[in-house]
């Protein structure tokens, strides 16, 4: 598993008037996409998550998408997003932001217990926030940057 980098005539040449961002994104002509993935034996890539979304808790890498896929299997979860939030000892802690299906009741303990039964204990959310709605872009993409800001961590 690693960051996907690409190179070719269709790749951008630079960020407009932003040499610092260009230097960070382009290395020897290779564009660092920020996507994390794995390549199978036939050369196809499977995207795992975004590098900037990875949660680093006590040195352990936790991919939010993996936790979200488990959460979406819970009968009470209509929508969810998983982010890392600051933790004084571990660096970051896993937080799940959840919109509950109408007419269904669920508590934090239910969500945490369910996740721990489905995945490694350290990946399960330690914090659960139930929300009326998740912030979204006009295209309908969940804005994790807004969730991080609301949780005290700038994007």
C-alpha positions as CSV (number, residue, x, y, z in Angstrom):
1,X,0.0,0.0,0.0
2,X,1.3,3.4,-0.9
3,X,0.7,6.8,-2.4
4,X,-0.2,6.7,-6.1
5,X,2.1,8.9,-8.3
6,X,1.6,9.5,-12.0
7,X,3.6,10.9,-14.9
8,X,2.7,11.7,-18.4
9,X,1.9,14.4,-21.0
10,X,-1.5,14.9,-19.4
11,X,-0.2,15.7,-16.0
12,X,-0.2,19.4,-14.9
13,X,3.0,21.3,-15.1
14,X,2.5,23.6,-12.0
15,X,0.1,25.3,-9.7
16,X,-0.7,28.8,-10.9
17,X,1.5,31.3,-9.0
18,X,2.1,28.8,-6.2
19,X,5.7,27.4,-6.4
20,X,5.6,25.9,-2.9
21,X,2.5,23.8,-3.7
22,X,4.1,22.8,-7.1
23,X,7.3,21.7,-5.4
24,X,5.3,19.6,-2.9
25,X,3.2,18.0,-5.5
26,X,5.6,17.4,-8.4
27,X,8.8,15.5,-7.8
28,X,11.0,14.8,-10.9
29,X,7.9,15.1,-13.1
30,X,5.8,12.7,-11.0
31,X,2.6,14.1,-9.5
32,X,1.9,13.0,-6.0
33,X,-1.9,12.4,-6.1
34,X,-2.5,12.1,-2.4
35,X,-4.4,8.9,-3.1
36,X,-3.3,5.7,-1.3
37,X,-3.8,2.4,-3.1
38,X,-2.6,-1.0,-3.8
39,X,-1.7,-2.6,-7.2
40,X,-2.9,-6.1,-8.0
41,X,-0.9,-8.7,-9.9
42,X,-2.5,-7.5,-13.2
43,X,-1.4,-3.9,-12.6
44,X,-4.8,-2.5,-11.6
45,X,-5.0,-0.1,-8.8
46,X,-7.5,-0.2,-5.9
47,X,-7.8,3.1,-4.1
48,X,-7.8,2.7,-0.3
49,X,-8.2,6.3,0.9
50,X,-6.7,9.8,0.8
51,X,-3.3,10.3,2.4
52,X,-4.4,13.5,4.2
53,X,-7.4,11.6,5.7
54,X,-5.3,8.9,7.4
55,X,-5.5,8.9,11.2
56,X,-2.3,8.4,13.1
57,X,-3.1,7.1,16.5
58,X,-0.1,6.1,18.7
59,X,1.9,5.5,15.5
60,X,-0.8,3.2,14.0
61,X,-2.2,4.1,10.6
62,X,-6.0,4.0,10.4
63,X,-7.8,4.5,7.1
64,X,-11.1,6.3,7.6
65,X,-12.6,4.6,4.6
66,X,-12.2,1.1,6.2
67,X,-14.0,2.3,9.4
68,X,-16.7,4.0,7.3
69,X,-17.3,0.7,5.4
70,X,-17.9,-1.1,8.7
71,X,-20.2,1.7,10.0
72,X,-22.3,1.7,6.8
73,X,-23.2,-1.9,7.6
74,X,-24.8,-0.9,10.9
75,X,-28.5,-0.8,10.6
76,X,-28.8,2.6,12.3
77,X,-26.2,4.4,10.1
78,X,-27.6,6.4,7.2
79,X,-24.5,8.4,6.5
80,X,-21.1,8.7,8.2
81,X,-17.6,10.2,8.0
82,X,-14.6,9.3,10.0
83,X,-11.9,11.8,10.9
84,X,-8.9,12.0,13.2
85,X,-9.1,14.5,16.0
86,X,-6.3,15.7,18.3
87,X,-5.5,13.5,21.3
88,X,-3.1,14.5,24.0
89,X,-1.4,11.1,24.4
90,X,-1.9,9.3,21.1
91,X,-1.6,12.2,18.7
92,X,-5.0,11.5,17.1
93,X,-8.1,9.6,18.0
94,X,-10.7,8.2,15.6
95,X,-14.0,10.1,15.5
96,X,-17.1,9.0,13.7
97,X,-19.7,11.5,12.6
98,X,-23.0,9.8,12.0
99,X,-26.4,10.6,10.6
100,X,-28.9,8.1,12.0
101,X,-31.7,6.6,10.0
102,X,-35.1,8.1,10.8
103,X,-36.9,6.1,13.5
104,X,-33.9,4.2,14.7
105,X,-32.3,4.7,18.1
106,X,-28.6,4.1,18.7
107,X,-26.0,5.3,21.2
108,X,-22.3,5.8,21.2
109,X,-21.7,2.5,23.1
110,X,-23.7,0.6,20.4
111,X,-21.5,2.0,17.6
112,X,-18.2,1.5,19.4
113,X,-19.1,-2.1,20.4
114,X,-20.2,-2.9,16.9
115,X,-17.0,-1.6,15.4
116,X,-14.8,-3.4,17.8
117,X,-16.5,-6.7,16.9
118,X,-15.8,-6.0,13.2
119,X,-12.3,-4.7,13.2
120,X,-9.1,-4.3,15.2
121,X,-9.8,-2.5,18.5
122,X,-7.5,0.4,17.8
123,X,-9.4,1.2,14.6
124,X,-12.8,1.6,16.2
125,X,-14.0,5.1,16.9
126,X,-13.4,6.4,20.4
127,X,-15.6,9.4,19.8
128,X,-19.0,9.3,18.1
129,X,-21.0,12.5,17.2
130,X,-24.5,12.1,16.0
131,X,-25.5,14.8,13.6
132,X,-28.6,15.9,11.7
133,X,-26.6,16.2,8.5
134,X,-23.0,16.0,7.3
135,X,-21.6,19.1,5.6
136,X,-21.4,18.6,1.8
137,X,-20.1,20.3,-1.3
138,X,-22.6,21.4,-4.0
139,X,-21.6,18.1,-5.7
140,X,-22.7,16.1,-2.6
141,X,-19.2,15.1,-1.4
142,X,-18.9,15.0,2.4
143,X,-16.6,17.8,3.5
144,X,-14.3,16.3,6.1
145,X,-12.4,19.6,6.2
146,X,-15.5,21.1,7.8
147,X,-15.8,18.3,10.2
148,X,-12.2,18.7,11.3
149,X,-12.6,22.4,11.8
150,X,-15.7,21.8,13.9
151,X,-13.7,19.3,16.0
152,X,-10.8,21.6,16.7
153,X,-8.4,20.5,14.0
154,X,-7.7,22.7,11.1
155,X,-7.7,21.0,7.7
